[in-house]
Amino acid sequence: MQELTSSRPAAENPLTLVVRSVLAPGPGEIAIEVSACGVCRTDLQLVEGDLPAHRLPIVPGHQVVGRVRSVGDGVMQWRPGDRVGVAWLGGSCSECDLCLSGQENLCADAQFTGWDRDGGYGESMIARADFAFSVPSGFTDVAAAPLLCGGVIGYRSLKISGIRPGGRLGLYGFGASALLAIQVALHWSCEVYVATRSSTEQQRAMEMGAVWAGGFDDPPPVPLDAAITFAPVGSVVVAALRALRPGGTVAINAIHLDEIPSFDYDLLWRERGLRSVANFTRRDAEEFLALALEIPVRTVVDTYPLSEANLALSRLQCGEVDGAAVLTM
């Protein structure tokens, strides 16, 4: 397993390859033989300390695909050999008003894979059975891994933004999550406008079906009905807000964001809105995985062996990952 014991820059190889004894699942849990695990920017923020560690040591990784090795007491929905996916939301109290209303992503006692619970940067892991997902058979393990974070959170961001089929949608940043969100938006017949500093990403956006691509400070040619910001930069949020029509919403897809600079109230006036996107619900994941198979969503991946997890994180930090990085076991 790749273990984090203290936060350090990705260039300093913060993860250590260790051997741990194989754990048995407890009541309500499953033991998983991991075959693939995506490398997410949230993992990078955790290992570098932008997200304060909830516990150390910790095994990162929350885009996990594998097979059930064994099940704990009380588990009825999974059997050994089943293919299973595990994502960022690793558990909740299941008893509070938020959990009972289907908003377990907002539970005060929510736990997160690779932050509170050991994640998928290893050959095996333990997960709560009720927070694991069936992975559609139309995807390979490696292709499915990015769906479990970038895909699901991108889908929730689309829902939070309020974009409707045929609407004008802005995507600010064009990394792994946006590459999946644009496919859903185009499936809904939306006009997609992409802002990113990378000329390569601008070209890719146009090739994928965007009607316009420019820089963060370039105003789209028409007012947007909704926008999603993927870049963890506060100034990008203001740029997206500036591009909205009255009544539009900017959904901020980021667990960590630097300071949002001050801006004139006129940008928010006329019922424009700012919404944060906090994780996802199990219903979001189930809906998106079914939709991903229907479209079908295509993933672009760079694969790395487990032993090169530090290299994958370093390349992600430097912007050298084409699409999504995925560890294979």
Beta strands, then each sheet from edge to edge (+ up, - down):
strand 1: 2-4
strand 2: 15-17
strand 3: 29-39
strand 4: 64-71
strand 5: 83-86
strand 6: 89-91
strand 7: 111-112
strand 8: 124-128
strand 9: 132-134
strand 10: 168-172
strand 11: 191-195
strand 12: 212-214
strand 13: 224-229
strand 14: 244-252
strand 15: 273-276
strand 16: 301-305
strand 17: 324-328
sheet 1: 1+ 2-
sheet 2: 8+ 3- 4+ 5- 9+
sheet 3: 8+ 3- 17+ 16+
sheet 4: 6+ 7-
sheet 5: 12+ 11+ 10+ 13+ 14+ 15+
end
